[in-house]
């Protein structure tokens, strides 16, 4: 057992990003919950035990999600504050608000036709592969897995490509924890711009459906659901795609799938969701009073972070075969389970299958052990995934455009709607507030002015 007087291991910096499993092994010596430093001078507790994680994720009474009491003692320039601070989203709130927000989000996601979504992902993948194929080499992170989810989530939310680009770029800056306060403001302004656009031109998209939902989301609630869906959704889909491609290209159990092997893309996805989940440590809760929990003292109003990665790889859960086993915690569990996991899995599966079909002789351009990981304790994400392959013949000019791979798909390439054709059309929304006044009020609120 590690001495309680030992310095708490840090979850920031390149050392943790390079080898988080060694930190998790060290933390298990404290017990099922261990003290950590989330950011310089910011303490927290990390849950590494699978069964204890389940218990916390299912218990909203002792382990609420509301961060407001905690953040009162955190400096405004703390790099992790923008991603851990309270937001009125269905994953960061408690009942009854959580249920109300969750109903709106799940109802909107349920209106997405999965067959149409799959077709849109296929077309986007084909066009990107057609662009990188003649090069004979590529960084699959920046040239493929970053771009494809962005295009898809832009389409899902009815978001023009330039706006979506800004939103996801800001989310990535927040996750780097560099200039995160500025990135948070950039993100907020981009979301407000999308909302203003949809007030004027509602359509068959998630943004418009949320605006028209019977739960009557206010402006702040709507803005934050969109951040959660577009920003977090595309970031996590990107990481799931790239982590699975790394496994397929480097692990002998899966490498055969590139040349007629035995294990499928679905098997590889399950393996990654167990071993390298794209959201490695989150599900943050804040006990409102001190707790003596499984022999560990939990201070009041201090973050208790669920390590999905460590809990999934708790020695008690290890098995020789995980293919088809979806008891992992990668999507969370209980009342805060990820509402978009079905869409994320479709996006990742189709993206990977299309790439393997389009570039069948692809291989890593560097040894797998030389690949590097982006810093930060929340996401598990490669910095790059360089590959090489026999160059494809030059094709016709790419519809995505020569100046930037992230541009609005042409009208002929985009389905008329991603909505479920059997779903009821959204009701007409109420007359919006005067744009200038509405914009100023919400922009000020996002920046922290609640007066």
C-alpha positions as CSV (number, residue, x, y, z in Angstrom):
1,X,0.0,0.0,0.0
2,X,1.4,3.4,-1.0
3,X,2.0,5.8,1.9
4,X,-0.8,8.4,2.2
5,X,2.0,11.0,2.6
6,X,3.4,10.3,-0.8
7,X,2.9,13.0,-3.4
8,X,-0.3,12.5,-5.5
9,X,0.6,11.3,-9.0
10,X,-0.1,13.9,-11.7
11,X,-2.4,13.3,-14.6
12,X,-1.0,16.1,-16.8
13,X,2.1,16.3,-18.9
14,X,3.8,14.1,-21.5
15,X,4.8,11.4,-19.0
16,X,1.2,10.5,-18.2
17,X,0.1,10.7,-21.9
18,X,3.0,8.4,-22.9
19,X,2.3,5.6,-20.4
20,X,-1.0,6.1,-18.4
21,X,-1.2,2.4,-17.5
22,X,1.9,2.6,-15.3
23,X,0.2,5.5,-13.4
24,X,-3.0,3.5,-13.0
25,X,-1.0,0.6,-11.6
26,X,0.6,2.9,-9.1
27,X,-2.8,4.3,-8.1
28,X,-4.3,0.9,-7.5
29,X,-1.9,0.5,-4.6
30,X,-3.9,3.2,-2.8
31,X,-7.1,1.2,-3.1
32,X,-10.2,1.6,-5.4
33,X,-10.0,5.4,-5.3
34,X,-6.7,7.3,-5.2
35,X,-5.6,10.9,-4.8
36,X,-4.3,12.6,-8.0
37,X,-3.3,16.0,-9.2
38,X,-5.5,16.9,-12.2
39,X,-3.7,20.2,-13.0
40,X,-1.0,22.0,-11.1
41,X,-2.4,22.7,-7.7
42,X,-5.8,21.1,-8.4
43,X,-6.4,17.9,-6.4
44,X,-8.9,15.2,-7.2
45,X,-9.6,11.5,-6.6
46,X,-9.4,8.9,-9.4
47,X,-11.5,5.7,-9.5
48,X,-9.6,2.8,-10.9
49,X,-11.8,-0.1,-9.8
50,X,-14.5,-1.4,-12.1
51,X,-17.2,-2.3,-9.6
52,X,-16.6,0.9,-7.6
53,X,-16.9,2.9,-10.8
54,X,-20.3,1.3,-11.5
55,X,-21.5,2.1,-8.0
56,X,-20.6,5.8,-8.4
57,X,-21.9,6.2,-11.9
58,X,-25.3,4.8,-10.8
59,X,-25.6,6.9,-7.6
60,X,-26.7,10.5,-8.3
61,X,-27.5,11.2,-4.6
62,X,-24.0,10.8,-3.1
63,X,-22.2,11.6,-6.3
64,X,-23.8,14.5,-8.1
65,X,-22.4,16.1,-11.3
66,X,-22.8,19.8,-10.4
67,X,-19.4,21.4,-10.3
68,X,-20.4,24.9,-9.2
69,X,-19.3,24.6,-5.5
70,X,-15.9,23.2,-6.6
71,X,-15.2,25.8,-9.2
72,X,-15.7,28.7,-6.8
73,X,-12.3,27.9,-5.5
74,X,-10.6,27.4,-8.8
75,X,-8.7,30.3,-10.6
76,X,-10.4,31.5,-13.7
77,X,-7.3,30.8,-15.8
78,X,-7.0,27.2,-14.6
79,X,-6.5,25.2,-17.9
80,X,-8.9,22.4,-17.0
81,X,-11.7,24.8,-15.9
82,X,-13.4,25.2,-19.3
83,X,-13.9,21.5,-19.7
84,X,-14.8,20.7,-16.1
85,X,-16.9,23.7,-15.1
86,X,-20.6,23.4,-14.7
87,X,-22.6,23.6,-17.9
88,X,-26.4,22.9,-18.3
89,X,-25.9,19.8,-20.3
90,X,-27.4,16.3,-19.8
91,X,-24.0,14.9,-18.9
92,X,-23.0,17.5,-16.3
93,X,-26.2,18.1,-14.4
94,X,-28.4,16.2,-12.0
95,X,-32.1,15.4,-11.9
96,X,-34.6,16.9,-12.5
97,X,-32.8,19.1,-15.0
98,X,-30.7,16.1,-16.4
99,X,-33.9,14.2,-17.3
100,X,-35.4,17.2,-19.1
101,X,-32.2,17.9,-21.1
102,X,-31.6,14.2,-21.8
103,X,-35.2,13.9,-23.2
104,X,-34.5,16.6,-25.7
105,X,-31.1,15.3,-26.8
106,X,-32.2,11.7,-27.2
107,X,-35.4,12.6,-29.0
108,X,-33.4,14.7,-31.5
109,X,-30.8,11.9,-32.0
110,X,-33.6,9.3,-32.5
111,X,-34.8,11.3,-35.5
112,X,-31.6,10.7,-37.3
113,X,-32.1,8.0,-39.9
114,X,-29.3,5.5,-39.4
115,X,-29.3,4.3,-43.0
116,X,-29.1,7.8,-44.3
117,X,-26.3,8.6,-41.8
118,X,-24.4,5.5,-42.9
119,X,-24.7,6.6,-46.6
120,X,-23.5,10.1,-45.8
121,X,-20.4,8.7,-43.9
122,X,-19.6,6.4,-46.9
123,X,-19.7,9.3,-49.3
124,X,-17.6,11.6,-47.2
125,X,-15.1,8.7,-46.7
126,X,-14.9,8.0,-50.4
127,X,-14.2,11.6,-51.2
128,X,-11.4,12.0,-48.6
129,X,-9.8,8.7,-49.6
130,X,-9.9,9.9,-53.2
131,X,-8.0,13.0,-52.1
132,X,-5.3,11.3,-50.1
133,X,-5.0,8.1,-52.2
134,X,-2.7,9.5,-55.0
135,X,-0.3,10.8,-52.3
136,X,0.9,7.3,-51.3
137,X,1.2,8.5,-47.7
138,X,-0.9,10.4,-45.2
139,X,-1.3,11.3,-41.5
140,X,-4.6,9.5,-40.9
141,X,-5.4,11.7,-37.9
142,X,-5.2,15.1,-39.6
143,X,-6.1,14.0,-43.1
144,X,-8.9,11.5,-42.3
145,X,-10.2,10.9,-38.8
146,X,-10.2,14.6,-37.9
147,X,-12.1,15.6,-41.1
148,X,-14.7,12.9,-41.4
149,X,-16.5,13.3,-38.0
150,X,-16.5,17.0,-38.5
151,X,-18.3,16.8,-41.8
152,X,-20.8,14.3,-40.3
153,X,-21.5,16.3,-37.2
154,X,-21.8,19.5,-39.3
155,X,-24.4,17.8,-41.3
156,X,-26.2,16.3,-38.3
157,X,-26.5,19.8,-36.7
158,X,-27.2,21.7,-39.9
159,X,-23.9,23.6,-39.3
160,X,-22.0,25.3,-42.2
161,X,-18.6,23.8,-42.5
162,X,-16.7,27.0,-41.6
163,X,-18.6,27.3,-38.3
164,X,-18.1,23.6,-37.5
165,X,-14.4,23.9,-38.2
166,X,-14.2,26.8,-35.7
167,X,-16.2,24.8,-33.1
168,X,-14.1,21.7,-33.3
169,X,-10.8,23.6,-33.4
170,X,-11.8,25.4,-30.2
171,X,-12.7,22.1,-28.5
172,X,-9.2,20.7,-29.4
173,X,-7.6,23.8,-27.9
174,X,-9.6,23.3,-24.7
175,X,-8.4,19.7,-24.6
176,X,-4.8,20.8,-25.0
177,X,-5.3,23.0,-22.0
178,X,-3.3,25.8,-23.6
179,X,-5.1,29.2,-24.1
180,X,-8.2,27.3,-23.0
181,X,-10.0,30.3,-21.7
182,X,-9.7,32.0,-25.1
183,X,-10.7,28.8,-26.9
184,X,-13.8,28.5,-24.7
185,X,-14.9,31.9,-25.8
186,X,-14.3,31.1,-29.5
187,X,-16.3,28.0,-29.1
188,X,-19.2,29.9,-27.5
189,X,-19.4,32.5,-30.2
190,X,-19.4,29.9,-32.9
191,X,-22.3,28.1,-31.3
192,X,-24.2,31.3,-30.9
193,X,-23.7,32.0,-34.6
194,X,-25.2,28.6,-35.4
195,X,-28.2,29.2,-33.2
196,X,-28.8,32.6,-34.8
197,X,-28.6,31.0,-38.3
198,X,-31.1,28.3,-37.3
199,X,-33.5,30.8,-35.8
200,X,-33.7,32.4,-39.2
201,X,-33.5,29.2,-41.3
202,X,-34.7,26.1,-39.4
203,X,-34.3,22.8,-41.2
204,X,-34.3,19.0,-40.8
205,X,-31.3,18.9,-38.4
206,X,-30.6,18.4,-34.7
207,X,-30.2,22.1,-33.9
208,X,-33.7,22.9,-35.3
209,X,-35.2,19.8,-33.6
210,X,-33.7,20.9,-30.3
211,X,-35.1,24.4,-30.7
212,X,-38.6,23.0,-31.4
213,X,-38.6,20.3,-28.7
214,X,-41.5,20.4,-26.3
215,X,-39.1,20.7,-23.3
216,X,-38.6,24.3,-24.5
217,X,-34.9,24.6,-24.0
218,X,-33.7,28.1,-23.2
219,X,-30.8,29.8,-25.1
220,X,-28.2,28.7,-22.6
221,X,-29.4,25.1,-22.5
222,X,-29.5,24.9,-26.3
223,X,-26.0,26.3,-26.7
224,X,-24.5,23.8,-24.3
225,X,-26.2,20.8,-25.8
226,X,-24.8,21.8,-29.2
227,X,-21.3,22.1,-27.7
228,X,-21.6,18.6,-26.2
229,X,-22.9,17.1,-29.5
230,X,-20.7,18.8,-32.1
231,X,-17.5,19.4,-30.1
232,X,-17.3,16.4,-27.8
233,X,-19.0,14.1,-30.3
234,X,-16.6,14.8,-33.2
235,X,-13.6,14.7,-30.9
236,X,-14.5,11.4,-29.4
237,X,-15.4,9.9,-32.8
238,X,-12.1,11.1,-34.2
239,X,-10.2,9.4,-31.3
240,X,-12.2,6.1,-31.6
241,X,-11.4,5.9,-35.4
242,X,-7.7,6.7,-35.0
243,X,-7.2,4.4,-32.0
244,X,-8.9,1.5,-33.8
245,X,-6.8,2.1,-36.9
246,X,-3.7,2.0,-34.8
247,X,-4.7,-1.3,-33.4
248,X,-5.6,-2.8,-36.8
249,X,-2.2,-1.7,-38.3
250,X,0.0,-2.8,-35.4
251,X,-1.6,-5.8,-33.6
252,X,-1.0,-9.2,-35.2
253,X,-4.5,-10.4,-34.0
254,X,-6.1,-7.7,-36.2
255,X,-3.5,-6.9,-38.9
256,X,-4.9,-9.8,-40.9
257,X,-8.1,-7.9,-41.4
258,X,-6.1,-5.7,-43.9
259,X,-5.4,-8.8,-46.0
260,X,-8.3,-11.3,-45.3
261,X,-7.6,-12.0,-41.6
262,X,-10.0,-13.5,-39.0
263,X,-11.0,-10.6,-36.7
264,X,-13.4,-7.9,-37.8
265,X,-13.5,-4.1,-37.5
266,X,-16.3,-4.6,-34.9
267,X,-14.0,-6.7,-32.9
268,X,-11.3,-4.1,-33.1
269,X,-13.7,-1.4,-32.0
270,X,-14.7,-3.5,-28.9
271,X,-11.0,-4.0,-28.1
272,X,-10.3,-0.3,-28.2
273,X,-13.3,0.6,-26.2
274,X,-11.9,-1.7,-23.5
275,X,-8.2,-0.9,-23.6
276,X,-7.9,2.7,-25.1
277,X,-11.3,4.3,-24.8
278,X,-11.4,7.7,-26.4
279,X,-12.7,9.3,-23.2
280,X,-10.2,7.9,-20.8
281,X,-11.0,9.8,-17.6
282,X,-14.1,11.8,-16.9
283,X,-17.6,11.1,-15.5
284,X,-16.6,13.7,-12.8
285,X,-18.7,13.9,-9.7
286,X,-18.6,16.2,-6.6
287,X,-19.7,14.8,-3.3
288,X,-21.5,17.5,-1.3
289,X,-20.2,16.2,2.0
290,X,-17.2,14.2,3.2
291,X,-17.6,10.5,2.6
292,X,-15.9,7.4,4.0
293,X,-16.2,5.3,0.8
294,X,-14.7,1.8,0.5
295,X,-12.1,2.7,3.1
296,X,-11.1,6.0,1.4
297,X,-11.8,9.5,2.7
298,X,-13.4,11.6,-0.1
299,X,-13.4,15.3,0.7
300,X,-16.5,17.4,0.0
301,X,-16.6,19.4,-3.2
302,X,-13.5,17.8,-4.6
303,X,-13.7,16.1,-8.0
304,X,-14.1,12.3,-8.1
305,X,-13.1,11.3,-11.6
306,X,-14.0,8.0,-13.1
307,X,-11.0,6.4,-15.0
308,X,-12.9,4.5,-17.7
309,X,-9.5,3.3,-19.0
310,X,-8.3,2.0,-15.6
311,X,-11.6,0.5,-14.6
312,X,-11.9,-1.3,-17.9
313,X,-8.5,-2.8,-17.4
314,X,-9.0,-3.5,-13.7
315,X,-7.3,-6.9,-13.2
316,X,-10.6,-8.4,-12.1
317,X,-12.2,-7.7,-15.5
318,X,-9.4,-9.0,-17.7
319,X,-10.3,-11.7,-20.1
320,X,-8.6,-13.5,-23.0
321,X,-11.4,-12.7,-25.4
322,X,-13.2,-9.4,-25.4
323,X,-14.7,-9.5,-28.9
324,X,-18.4,-8.9,-28.7
325,X,-18.2,-8.1,-25.0
326,X,-19.6,-4.6,-24.5
327,X,-19.6,-4.4,-20.7
328,X,-16.9,-1.8,-20.8
329,X,-17.4,1.7,-19.4
330,X,-16.3,3.7,-22.5
331,X,-19.7,5.2,-23.0
332,X,-20.4,5.6,-19.3
333,X,-23.3,3.8,-17.6
334,X,-26.4,4.7,-15.7
335,X,-28.3,8.0,-16.0
336,X,-25.4,9.7,-17.8
337,X,-24.7,7.1,-20.4
338,X,-23.5,8.7,-23.7
339,X,-26.7,9.5,-25.7
340,X,-24.9,9.4,-29.1
341,X,-23.0,6.1,-28.8
342,X,-25.1,4.5,-31.6
343,X,-24.3,7.3,-34.0
344,X,-20.6,7.4,-33.0
345,X,-20.2,3.6,-33.5
346,X,-21.8,3.9,-37.0
347,X,-19.4,6.7,-37.9
348,X,-16.4,4.9,-36.7
349,X,-17.3,1.5,-38.2
350,X,-18.0,2.9,-41.7
351,X,-15.0,5.2,-41.6
352,X,-12.7,2.4,-40.9
353,X,-14.2,-0.1,-43.3
354,X,-14.1,2.3,-46.1
355,X,-10.5,3.2,-45.5
356,X,-9.4,-0.5,-45.4
357,X,-11.3,-1.1,-48.6
358,X,-10.0,2.0,-50.3
359,X,-6.3,1.6,-49.2
360,X,-6.0,-2.2,-48.7
361,X,-2.2,-2.4,-48.6
362,X,-1.8,0.4,-46.0
363,X,0.9,0.1,-43.3
364,X,2.4,2.2,-40.6
365,X,5.1,4.6,-41.7
366,X,6.8,4.5,-38.3
367,X,7.2,1.7,-35.7
368,X,4.1,1.5,-33.5
369,X,6.2,2.2,-30.4
370,X,7.3,5.6,-31.9
371,X,3.7,6.9,-32.1
372,X,3.0,9.7,-29.6
373,X,-0.1,10.7,-27.6
374,X,-1.6,14.1,-27.1
375,X,-1.3,15.4,-23.5
376,X,-4.3,15.6,-21.2
377,X,-5.9,13.2,-18.8
378,X,-9.4,13.3,-20.3
379,X,-8.9,12.0,-23.8
380,X,-6.8,9.2,-25.1
381,X,-5.7,10.5,-28.5
382,X,-2.8,10.0,-30.8
383,X,-0.9,13.1,-32.0
384,X,-0.6,11.6,-35.5
385,X,-0.9,8.3,-37.3
386,X,1.5,8.3,-40.4
387,X,0.9,5.6,-42.9
388,X,2.1,4.7,-46.4
389,X,0.4,2.7,-49.2
390,X,0.6,2.2,-53.0
391,X,-0.5,5.5,-54.5
392,X,-3.9,5.4,-56.2
393,X,-4.4,6.9,-59.7
394,X,-5.3,10.6,-59.8
395,X,-9.1,11.1,-59.8
396,X,-11.4,13.9,-60.9
397,X,-11.2,17.2,-58.8
398,X,-12.3,16.5,-55.3
399,X,-15.7,18.0,-54.4
400,X,-14.3,19.0,-51.0
401,X,-12.2,21.7,-52.8
402,X,-8.4,22.2,-53.2
403,X,-7.9,25.0,-50.6
404,X,-9.2,23.1,-47.6
405,X,-10.4,19.6,-47.0
406,X,-13.0,20.8,-44.6
407,X,-15.6,22.6,-46.7
408,X,-19.3,22.3,-47.3
409,X,-20.1,19.2,-49.4
410,X,-21.8,20.0,-52.6
411,X,-25.6,19.8,-53.0
412,X,-25.4,16.7,-55.2
413,X,-23.4,14.9,-52.5
414,X,-25.4,15.6,-49.4
415,X,-28.7,13.8,-48.6
416,X,-31.7,16.1,-48.5
417,X,-32.1,15.3,-44.8
418,X,-30.5,13.0,-42.2
419,X,-33.9,12.9,-40.4
420,X,-36.1,9.9,-40.0
421,X,-38.7,10.2,-42.8
422,X,-41.3,8.7,-40.5
423,X,-40.7,11.3,-37.8
424,X,-43.0,14.2,-37.2
425,X,-41.7,17.5,-38.6
426,X,-40.7,20.0,-35.9
427,X,-43.2,22.6,-34.9
428,X,-42.6,26.1,-35.8
429,X,-40.5,27.9,-33.2
430,X,-41.6,31.0,-31.4
431,X,-40.5,34.4,-32.7
432,X,-36.9,34.8,-31.7
433,X,-35.5,37.7,-29.5
434,X,-34.1,40.6,-31.5
435,X,-30.8,39.2,-32.8
436,X,-28.4,41.9,-31.5
437,X,-29.9,41.9,-28.0
438,X,-30.1,38.1,-27.9
439,X,-26.5,37.7,-29.1
440,X,-25.1,40.2,-26.5
441,X,-27.0,38.7,-23.6
442,X,-26.0,35.1,-24.4
443,X,-22.4,36.0,-25.3
444,X,-22.0,37.8,-22.0
445,X,-23.5,34.8,-20.1
446,X,-21.1,32.4,-21.8
447,X,-18.2,34.6,-20.8
448,X,-19.3,34.3,-17.1
449,X,-21.4,37.5,-16.7
450,X,-24.6,36.2,-15.1
451,X,-26.0,39.5,-14.0
